[in-house]
Amino acid sequence: MSLLPTGKHAGSGVTSNQPAVAEPTFAERARTLLYLGRIGTLSTLSRKLPGFPFGSVMPYGLDENGHPVFLISTMAMHTQNLQADLRSSLLVTQPDASGDPLGASRVTLLGNVLPIPEQEVAEARRLVPSALSQQQKLGGL
């Protein structure tokens, strides 16, 4: 039996005439993780403690362009922070990861959180997975 390298990772050692399967790009991997996750850590800049981040768990949906959509109560600290500074980040980790959390897939998005136009709020409620149950608990978002 020969142990010569075959140029294949974890392969059977048998060469094939099949073309190699292309690996997804980092952008494709990030979009897939965002699609599968639906819960992340939204961090905003604290209004009460300027310069410090404020993060908490936040469910989100994705619009037709793959942009995250949040439904945040007007009473939430995130809303108050975003009214002062639109900059934020969203950390999404692999939902079914077990074992070493640093070995799991993760992506951090940076950007500005903008208000949803009034005529699009109903659609946004449909996009966010826990919006209906949260709306019922909080008496509206």
C-alpha positions, -999 to +999 in steps of 0.1 A: +000+000+000+014+034-010+010+065+012+019+090-015+000+123-014-029+124-039-036+161-037-070+154-021-081+161+015-096+132+033-102+115-001-102+079-009-070+081-028-088+072-061-085+099-087-116+111-105-124+127-138-151+148-120-144+185-118-136+198-084-165+213-064-161+250-060-158+263-024-183+290-015-169+325-012-167+342+021-196+365+011-217+334+003-208+318+036-217+351+054-251+353+037-258+317+044-250+322+081-272+353+083-300+334+067-297+304+091-290+324+123-320+348+127-307+357+162-276+378+168-260+403+192-269+438+182-244+464+196-250+501+196-230+530+211-242+538+246-259+571+250-256+570+288-219+559+288-204+576+257-179+556+238-189+522+253-207+495+233-241+483+244-250+448+232-278+424+237-295+395+219-317+406+190-339+385+166-338+397+131-352+390+096-337+396+062-352+418+035-352+409-002-316+422-005-304+402+025-302+432+048-310+426+085-343+440+097-349+446+134-381+454+153-371+473+184-395+488+209-394+525+213-387+519+250-356+498+243-322+511+252-311+502+216-336+526+202-324+554+225-288+547+215-296+546+178-315+579+180-282+595+191-259+575+168-269+551+140-237+531+140-240+495+152-228+460+147-245+426+145-227+394+155-243+362+143-229+328+152-236+293+139-269+283+155-262+246+160-225+248+170-214+225+197-180+222+214-156+250+210-175+283+203-144+298+187-144+269+161-180+278+150-188+300+120-195+336+128-199+369+110-200+405+122-218+432+102-210+469+107-233+496+096-260+522+103-294+511+116-321+532+098-358+534+107-382+514+087-406+536+066-441+535+081-455+519+049-430+490+053-436+482+090-462+455+083-438+437+059-410+440+085-431+424+111-436+394+088-398+391+082-387+390+119-393+355+132-403+363+168-421+396+160-456+384+164-450+367+198-430+397+210-456+421+198-483+402+217-462+402+249-451+439+247-484+452+233-470+464+200-436+472+185 
